[in-house]
Amino acid sequence: MAIRGLGDAYAFRRLLWLVLGTVVLPTLLLAMYGLYAVRNQRVAMRQQAEQAWTEQLVVVGGTLLNDVARMDEDVHTAVQNCRLPLCVLDVPNVIIHELWHESETRTGIAGQALSEETVWLSTGEKTFGVFMNDGWRVSWSPEIDLLIERAARLADDDTLVELSPIPQADGSALSSFASWRAGSHSATLPLEGPLSKFRLTLDPTAGSELARSMSWLYLLGLVVLVMTVLIGVYTTLSSTMRELRLSRLQTDFVSNVSHELRTPLTSIRMFVETLQSGRLQDPERVEECLDLLSQETDRLSRRIERVLNWARMEAGRRVYDLEPVAVADVVADALDAFKMHNLLDDVSDRVSVDLQDDLPALNVDRDAIAEALLNLVANAIRHGDDTTRVHITADRRGSTIGLTVADDGPGIAKAHVRRIFEKFYQVNPLLAADNHGSGLGLSIVRAVVQGHGGHVALNTEEGRGSQFTLWLPVKS
């Protein structure tokens, strides 16, 4: 976005650094501190949770090993009751793999039993308990499914404990990554003795759901804070740019108005001095000088009245006297105003009017609408060339009538259409200065029409002319 003038650029840069130093930088530092605090909070909560998880796993693991020890006692008791030649064991929750007497010629894992104390041997993925009692050799193992259910029941309400075989690591990068992922999301405890091939895993998802959701809420809050500040900074800078641009336009407006007022004042002073000097003796020359003096006075009055009207509209103090007015009368008043302003001396043949006879009366302030039409036609003539033609028409649509001022002039570029009704805005400031424009004409037109409850429509194409339509209410 271009900034006109060194003063505006300096003011904008000063404001930009001020906003960056007092708003953006502290906010970013606050966000970084918040992220650091959330991270530390999550680490502390993780350590606290891991300690609690480990304690819980130790309790569950001890309980499972005690259950296996009781099963071992039940198996020993059952074997002590065996008598030759046959022994059948039916111990709940126990799987008997081998049971034979040493008088038999057999081989198997039970043959490795050396005493009455149970020894746990691992072969492949299984672990067997073996012992000998009164010549009976036994190998057995607990039912793992039962222990898995038992571990799940021993877990707290807000955690999930699982007894599962220890996976065999293959040493690959993928396996290492999977192991790291599992370790980062769960607590594990390898078991010993009869359960040496198994481990307890505690899933922290349920237990830390609230904590993790709170952490995400903190992070989301920081993001919303940063986004809000950035949006606020953007809005502030955009508003400041508009204010700087408006201030610059107001300065140009004061300069243009001063020039417009100085020109007739200079002419008036020259004519007065000429008359006071007594150099003009010819009555006709004196009369001509007085006519010119009257014209310059009228010109000065019109300029002042225009500025005063704009000031009243800006302050909301302009009052419209609504009355039934014929469309033709409003258009005639606008054209008469042109003649009084000497605007149609050599362009009267370039303005045409085409009105329907059956149009209803408007409910408007006659002078205000005539002034709006005057502005539109004056703009068309002023910004066109010597061949530009203006056509005034009217069209009824429901309870409104559209007064259209169309021309075949240069038109308005799309880049200017959106802002063409802004006060002080000029499509070409240099051309407007040459034509004594102040940038208030279209702003006054829109304000007057909106004050009557209507609206202004613009249809234009660069190089093919413009068409302004004032939609006004009819008399009910």
C-alpha positions as CSV (number, residue, x, y, z in Angstrom):
1,M,0.0,0.0,0.0
2,A,1.5,3.3,-1.1
3,I,1.8,6.1,1.5
4,R,1.8,9.7,0.2
5,G,4.3,12.0,1.8
6,L,7.2,11.7,4.2
7,G,5.1,12.7,7.2
8,D,2.7,9.8,6.7
9,A,5.4,7.3,6.1
10,Y,7.3,8.4,9.3
11,A,4.1,8.3,11.3
12,F,3.2,4.8,10.1
13,R,6.8,3.5,10.7
14,R,6.7,5.0,14.2
15,L,3.3,3.4,14.9
16,L,4.5,0.1,13.5
17,W,7.6,-0.1,15.7
18,L,5.4,1.0,18.7
19,V,2.9,-1.8,18.1
20,L,5.7,-4.3,17.6
21,G,7.5,-3.3,20.7
22,T,4.6,-2.9,23.1
23,V,2.1,-5.5,21.8
24,V,3.6,-8.1,19.4
25,L,6.9,-8.8,21.1
26,P,5.5,-9.1,24.6
27,T,2.8,-11.3,23.3
28,L,5.3,-13.6,21.6
29,L,7.4,-13.7,24.7
30,L,4.4,-14.5,26.8
31,A,3.4,-17.3,24.3
32,M,7.0,-18.8,24.4
33,Y,6.9,-18.7,28.2
34,G,3.5,-20.3,28.2
35,L,4.8,-23.1,25.9
36,Y,7.7,-23.6,28.2
37,A,5.5,-23.7,31.2
38,V,3.1,-26.2,29.6
39,R,6.1,-28.4,28.6
40,N,7.4,-28.4,32.2
41,Q,4.0,-29.1,33.5
42,R,3.6,-32.1,31.2
43,V,7.0,-33.4,32.1
44,A,6.3,-33.0,35.9
45,M,2.9,-34.7,35.5
46,R,4.5,-37.5,33.4
47,Q,7.1,-38.2,36.1
48,Q,4.4,-38.1,38.8
49,A,2.2,-40.4,36.8
50,E,5.0,-42.8,36.0
51,Q,5.8,-43.2,39.7
52,A,2.2,-43.9,40.5
53,W,1.9,-46.3,37.5
54,T,5.1,-48.2,38.6
55,E,3.8,-48.6,42.1
56,Q,0.5,-49.9,40.8
57,L,2.2,-52.4,38.5
58,V,4.4,-53.7,41.3
59,V,1.3,-54.3,43.4
60,V,-0.5,-56.1,40.5
61,G,2.6,-58.1,39.7
62,G,3.1,-59.2,43.3
63,T,-0.6,-60.3,43.4
64,L,-0.2,-62.4,40.2
65,L,2.9,-64.1,41.5
66,N,1.1,-64.9,44.8
67,D,-1.7,-66.4,42.8
68,V,0.8,-68.6,40.9
69,A,2.4,-69.6,44.3
70,R,-1.0,-70.7,45.6
71,M,-1.5,-72.8,42.4
72,D,1.9,-74.4,43.0
73,E,0.8,-75.4,46.5
74,D,-2.4,-76.8,45.2
75,V,-0.5,-78.9,42.6
76,H,1.9,-80.2,45.4
77,T,-1.0,-81.1,47.6
78,A,-2.7,-83.0,44.7
79,V,0.5,-84.9,43.9
80,Q,1.0,-86.0,47.5
81,N,-2.4,-87.7,47.3
82,C,-1.4,-89.8,44.2
83,R,-0.9,-93.5,44.5
84,L,0.5,-96.0,42.1
85,P,-0.2,-97.2,39.5
86,L,-2.3,-94.2,38.3
87,C,-2.5,-90.5,39.2
88,V,-4.9,-88.1,37.8
89,L,-4.6,-84.4,38.8
90,D,-7.5,-81.9,38.5
91,V,-6.3,-78.6,39.8
92,P,-8.3,-75.5,39.0
93,N,-6.6,-72.9,36.8
94,V,-3.6,-75.2,36.2
95,I,-2.4,-76.9,33.0
96,I,-0.6,-80.3,33.7
97,H,1.8,-80.9,30.9
98,E,3.6,-84.1,32.3
99,L,2.9,-86.4,35.2
100,W,4.7,-89.7,35.5
101,H,6.4,-91.9,38.1
102,E,10.2,-92.3,38.1
103,S,9.6,-96.1,37.9
104,E,8.4,-95.5,34.3
105,T,11.0,-95.1,31.6
106,R,10.2,-91.7,30.2
107,T,11.9,-88.6,29.0
108,G,10.7,-85.0,29.1
109,I,11.0,-81.7,30.8
110,A,9.7,-83.2,34.0
111,G,12.8,-85.4,34.1
112,Q,14.8,-82.3,35.0
113,A,13.1,-82.0,38.4
114,L,15.6,-82.6,41.2
115,S,13.7,-81.8,44.3
116,E,10.3,-81.1,45.8
117,E,10.8,-77.4,45.3
118,T,9.3,-76.1,42.0
119,V,11.9,-75.0,39.5
120,W,10.8,-72.8,36.6
121,L,12.3,-73.7,33.3
122,S,11.8,-71.8,30.0
123,T,11.7,-73.4,26.6
124,G,10.9,-71.3,23.7
125,E,8.0,-69.0,24.5
126,K,6.7,-71.1,27.5
127,T,7.7,-71.4,31.1
128,F,7.1,-74.7,33.0
129,G,7.2,-75.4,36.7
130,V,8.8,-78.8,37.4
131,F,9.2,-80.7,40.7
132,M,9.3,-84.3,42.0
133,N,7.3,-85.7,45.0
134,D,7.3,-89.3,46.2
135,G,8.7,-90.4,42.9
136,W,6.2,-88.5,40.8
137,R,7.6,-86.1,38.3
138,V,5.4,-83.2,37.3
139,S,5.6,-80.2,34.9
140,W,2.8,-77.6,34.9
141,S,2.0,-74.0,34.1
142,P,-0.8,-71.6,35.1
143,E,-3.6,-70.7,32.8
144,I,-2.5,-67.4,31.3
145,D,-6.0,-66.3,30.2
146,L,-7.1,-66.4,33.8
147,L,-4.1,-64.3,34.9
148,I,-4.8,-61.8,32.1
149,E,-8.3,-61.3,33.4
150,R,-7.0,-61.1,36.9
151,A,-4.6,-58.3,36.0
152,A,-7.3,-56.3,34.3
153,R,-9.6,-56.6,37.4
154,L,-6.8,-55.5,39.7
155,A,-6.3,-52.2,37.8
156,D,-7.7,-49.0,39.1
157,D,-10.9,-47.6,37.6
158,D,-9.1,-45.0,35.6
159,T,-6.3,-47.2,34.2
160,L,-5.9,-50.3,32.1
161,V,-3.4,-53.0,33.1
162,E,-2.6,-55.8,30.6
163,L,-0.6,-58.9,31.0
164,S,1.1,-59.8,27.7
165,P,4.1,-61.7,26.4
166,I,7.3,-59.8,26.1
167,P,7.8,-59.1,22.4
168,Q,11.0,-60.3,20.8
169,A,13.0,-57.4,19.5
170,D,14.4,-57.9,16.0
171,G,16.9,-55.1,16.3
172,S,15.5,-53.2,13.3
173,A,15.0,-49.4,13.3
174,L,11.2,-49.9,12.9
175,S,11.1,-52.1,15.9
176,S,13.2,-49.6,17.9
177,F,10.8,-46.8,16.9
178,A,7.8,-48.9,17.8
179,S,9.3,-49.8,21.2
180,W,10.1,-46.1,21.9
181,R,6.5,-45.2,20.9
182,A,5.2,-47.8,23.3
183,G,7.4,-46.7,26.1
184,S,6.4,-43.1,25.6
185,H,2.7,-43.9,25.9
186,S,2.6,-46.7,28.5
187,A,4.4,-47.9,31.6
188,T,5.7,-51.5,31.6
189,L,7.1,-53.9,34.3
190,P,8.8,-57.2,33.3
191,L,7.8,-60.1,35.7
192,E,10.0,-62.8,37.1
193,G,9.9,-66.5,38.0
194,P,6.8,-68.3,36.5
195,L,5.9,-65.2,34.6
196,S,9.3,-64.3,33.2
197,K,8.1,-64.4,29.6
198,F,5.4,-61.8,30.4
199,R,5.2,-58.2,31.3
200,L,2.6,-55.9,32.8
201,T,1.6,-52.9,30.7
202,L,-0.3,-49.9,32.1
203,D,-2.1,-47.8,29.5
204,P,-2.1,-44.2,30.8
205,T,-4.6,-43.0,28.3
206,A,-7.6,-43.2,30.6
207,G,-5.7,-42.0,33.7
208,S,-4.1,-38.9,32.0
209,E,-7.0,-38.0,29.7
210,L,-8.0,-34.9,31.8
211,A,-4.4,-33.8,32.2
212,R,-3.6,-34.0,28.5
213,S,-6.9,-32.3,27.6
214,M,-5.9,-29.5,30.0
215,S,-2.5,-29.2,28.4
216,W,-4.1,-29.0,24.9
217,L,-6.5,-26.4,26.3
218,Y,-3.5,-24.3,27.5
219,L,-1.9,-24.6,24.1
220,L,-5.1,-23.7,22.3
221,G,-5.5,-20.7,24.6
222,L,-2.0,-19.5,23.7
223,V,-2.7,-20.0,20.0
224,V,-6.0,-18.0,20.3
225,L,-4.2,-15.3,22.3
226,V,-1.5,-14.9,19.6
227,M,-4.0,-15.0,16.8
228,T,-6.2,-12.4,18.5
229,V,-3.2,-10.1,19.0
230,L,-2.1,-10.5,15.4
231,I,-5.6,-9.7,14.2
232,G,-5.8,-6.8,16.5
233,V,-2.4,-5.5,15.2
234,Y,-3.6,-5.9,11.6
235,T,-6.8,-4.1,12.4
236,T,-5.0,-1.3,14.2
237,L,-2.5,-0.8,11.4
238,S,-5.2,-0.9,8.8
239,S,-7.3,1.6,10.7
240,T,-4.2,3.8,11.1
241,M,-3.5,3.7,7.4
242,R,-7.1,4.7,6.7
243,E,-6.8,7.6,9.2
244,L,-3.4,8.7,7.7
245,R,-4.9,8.6,4.2
246,L,-8.0,10.5,5.4
247,S,-5.8,13.0,7.1
248,R,-3.8,13.5,4.0
249,L,-7.0,13.9,1.9
250,Q,-8.4,16.4,4.4
251,T,-5.2,18.4,4.1
252,D,-5.5,18.3,0.3
253,F,-9.2,19.3,0.7
254,V,-8.3,22.3,2.9
255,S,-5.7,23.3,0.3
256,N,-8.2,23.0,-2.6
257,V,-10.9,24.9,-0.7
258,S,-8.4,27.6,0.1
259,H,-7.5,27.9,-3.5
260,E,-11.2,27.9,-4.6
261,L,-11.9,30.7,-2.1
262,R,-8.8,32.7,-2.9
263,T,-9.6,32.9,-6.6
264,P,-13.0,34.6,-6.3
265,L,-11.7,36.8,-3.4
266,T,-8.8,37.9,-5.6
267,S,-11.2,38.8,-8.4
268,I,-13.6,40.6,-6.0
269,R,-10.7,42.6,-4.6
270,M,-9.5,43.5,-8.1
271,F,-12.9,44.7,-9.2
272,V,-13.5,46.7,-6.0
273,E,-10.1,48.4,-6.3
274,T,-10.8,49.2,-10.0
275,L,-14.1,50.8,-9.0
276,Q,-12.6,52.7,-6.1
277,S,-9.8,54.1,-8.2
278,G,-12.3,55.9,-10.5
279,R,-10.5,54.8,-13.6
280,L,-13.7,53.6,-15.2
281,Q,-15.8,56.4,-16.5
282,D,-17.8,54.6,-19.1
283,P,-21.2,53.5,-17.5
284,E,-21.2,50.3,-19.6
285,R,-17.7,49.3,-18.4
286,V,-18.8,50.0,-14.8
287,E,-22.0,47.9,-15.3
288,E,-19.8,45.1,-16.8
289,C,-17.5,45.3,-13.8
290,L,-20.4,45.1,-11.4
291,D,-21.8,42.1,-13.2
292,L,-18.5,40.3,-12.9
293,L,-18.3,41.3,-9.3
294,S,-21.8,39.8,-8.7
295,Q,-20.8,36.6,-10.4
296,E,-17.7,36.2,-8.4
297,T,-19.7,36.9,-5.2
298,D,-22.2,34.2,-6.2
299,R,-19.3,31.8,-6.9
300,L,-17.8,32.4,-3.5
301,S,-21.2,31.9,-1.8
302,R,-21.7,28.6,-3.6
303,R,-18.3,27.4,-2.5
304,I,-18.9,28.3,1.1
305,E,-22.4,26.9,1.1
306,R,-21.1,23.6,-0.2
307,V,-18.6,23.3,2.6
308,L,-21.2,24.2,5.1
309,N,-23.6,21.6,3.8
310,W,-21.0,19.0,4.0
311,A,-20.1,20.0,7.6
312,R,-23.8,19.9,8.6
313,M,-24.2,16.4,7.1
314,E,-21.0,15.2,8.9
315,A,-22.4,16.5,12.2
316,G,-25.9,15.0,11.4
317,R,-27.5,18.4,11.7
318,R,-28.9,18.8,8.1
319,V,-32.7,18.6,8.1
320,Y,-34.5,17.7,4.9
321,D,-37.9,19.3,4.2
322,L,-39.8,16.5,2.5
323,E,-42.6,17.5,0.1
324,P,-44.3,16.0,-3.0
325,V,-42.2,17.2,-6.0
326,A,-42.6,16.3,-9.6
327,V,-39.6,14.6,-11.2
328,A,-39.6,17.1,-14.0
329,D,-39.4,20.0,-11.5
330,V,-36.4,18.6,-9.7
331,V,-34.5,18.1,-13.0
332,A,-35.5,21.6,-14.2
333,D,-34.1,23.0,-10.9
334,A,-30.8,21.2,-11.5
335,L,-30.6,22.5,-15.1
336,D,-31.5,26.1,-14.0
337,A,-28.7,25.9,-11.4
338,F,-26.3,25.0,-14.2
339,K,-27.3,28.0,-16.2
340,M,-26.9,30.2,-13.1
341,H,-23.4,28.8,-12.6
342,N,-22.5,29.5,-16.2
343,L,-21.8,25.8,-16.7
344,L,-24.0,25.4,-19.7
345,D,-22.9,28.4,-21.7
346,D,-21.2,26.3,-24.4
347,V,-22.4,22.8,-23.5
348,S,-26.2,23.1,-23.4
349,D,-26.5,20.9,-26.5
350,R,-24.6,18.1,-24.8
351,V,-27.2,17.6,-22.0
352,S,-30.4,15.9,-22.8
353,V,-33.5,14.9,-20.7
354,D,-35.9,12.1,-21.4
355,L,-38.7,11.8,-18.7
356,Q,-41.9,9.8,-18.8
357,D,-45.1,11.8,-18.4
358,D,-46.8,9.4,-15.9
359,L,-44.2,9.4,-13.2
360,P,-45.6,9.9,-9.7
361,A,-44.3,12.7,-7.5
362,L,-41.2,12.2,-5.3
363,N,-41.3,12.6,-1.6
364,V,-38.0,14.5,-1.2
365,D,-36.3,17.8,-0.3
366,R,-36.4,19.6,-3.6
367,D,-33.3,21.7,-3.2
368,A,-31.2,18.8,-1.8
369,I,-32.0,16.4,-4.7
370,A,-31.5,19.2,-7.3
371,E,-28.1,19.8,-5.7
372,A,-27.3,16.1,-6.0
373,L,-28.2,16.0,-9.7
374,L,-26.2,19.2,-10.1
375,N,-23.1,17.4,-8.7
376,L,-23.5,14.4,-11.0
377,V,-24.0,16.4,-14.2
378,A,-21.1,18.8,-13.2
379,N,-18.8,15.8,-12.7
380,A,-19.8,14.3,-16.1
381,I,-19.0,17.6,-17.9
382,R,-15.9,18.4,-15.9
383,H,-14.2,15.1,-16.3
384,G,-15.2,14.5,-19.9
385,D,-13.9,16.0,-23.1
386,D,-15.5,18.4,-25.5
387,T,-17.6,15.6,-27.1
388,T,-18.9,14.1,-23.9
389,R,-22.7,13.9,-23.8
390,V,-25.0,13.6,-20.6
391,H,-28.4,12.0,-20.6
392,I,-30.9,12.3,-17.8
393,T,-33.7,9.7,-17.5
394,A,-36.1,8.4,-14.8
395,D,-37.5,5.0,-14.2
396,R,-40.0,3.7,-11.7
397,R,-39.4,0.5,-9.8
398,G,-42.0,-0.4,-7.2
399,S,-42.3,2.4,-4.6
400,T,-39.1,4.1,-5.8
401,I,-38.0,6.2,-8.8
402,G,-34.5,6.1,-10.2
403,L,-33.1,9.3,-11.5
404,T,-30.2,8.4,-13.9
405,V,-27.4,10.6,-15.0
406,A,-25.5,8.8,-17.8
407,D,-22.5,10.0,-19.8
408,D,-20.3,8.6,-22.5
409,G,-17.1,9.9,-21.0
410,P,-13.9,8.1,-19.8
411,G,-15.7,6.0,-17.2
412,I,-14.2,4.9,-13.9
413,A,-11.6,2.2,-13.4
414,K,-12.5,-0.8,-11.2
415,A,-9.8,0.1,-8.8
416,H,-11.6,3.3,-7.9
417,V,-15.2,2.2,-7.9
418,R,-15.2,0.8,-4.4
419,R,-13.9,4.1,-2.9
420,I,-15.5,6.6,-5.3
421,F,-18.1,7.7,-2.7
422,E,-15.6,8.3,0.1
423,K,-15.2,11.9,1.2
424,F,-12.2,13.7,-0.1
425,Y,-11.4,10.8,-2.5
426,Q,-10.3,11.8,-6.0
427,V,-9.6,9.5,-8.9
428,N,-7.0,11.8,-10.3
429,P,-6.0,14.5,-7.7
430,L,-4.0,16.5,-10.3
431,L,-7.0,16.6,-12.7
432,A,-9.3,17.4,-9.8
433,A,-7.1,20.3,-8.8
434,D,-7.1,21.7,-12.3
435,N,-10.9,21.5,-12.3
436,H,-11.2,22.9,-8.8
437,G,-12.6,19.7,-7.4
438,S,-12.6,19.0,-3.6
439,G,-13.5,15.3,-3.5
440,L,-16.8,16.0,-1.8
441,G,-19.3,15.9,-4.7
442,L,-20.1,12.2,-4.7
443,S,-19.9,12.0,-1.0
444,I,-22.6,14.7,-0.7
445,V,-24.7,12.9,-3.3
446,R,-24.7,9.6,-1.4
447,A,-25.3,11.4,2.0
448,V,-28.3,13.3,0.6
449,V,-29.9,10.2,-1.1
450,Q,-29.3,8.1,2.0
451,G,-30.9,10.8,4.1
452,H,-34.0,10.4,2.0
453,G,-34.0,6.6,2.6
454,G,-32.7,5.8,-0.8
455,H,-29.5,4.6,-2.3
456,V,-27.1,5.4,-5.2
457,A,-26.2,2.8,-7.9
458,L,-23.2,3.0,-10.1
459,N,-22.7,1.3,-13.4
460,T,-19.4,2.1,-15.1
461,E,-16.8,0.8,-17.4
462,E,-13.5,2.4,-18.1
463,G,-13.5,4.0,-21.6
464,R,-17.3,3.6,-22.0
465,G,-18.8,6.1,-19.6
466,S,-20.6,6.0,-16.3
467,Q,-24.2,5.8,-15.1
468,F,-25.3,7.1,-11.7
469,T,-28.8,6.3,-10.5
470,L,-30.5,7.9,-7.5
471,W,-33.2,5.7,-6.1
472,L,-35.7,7.8,-4.2
473,P,-39.0,7.1,-2.6
474,V,-42.3,8.2,-4.2
475,K,-45.1,10.0,-2.4
476,S,-47.2,7.4,-0.7
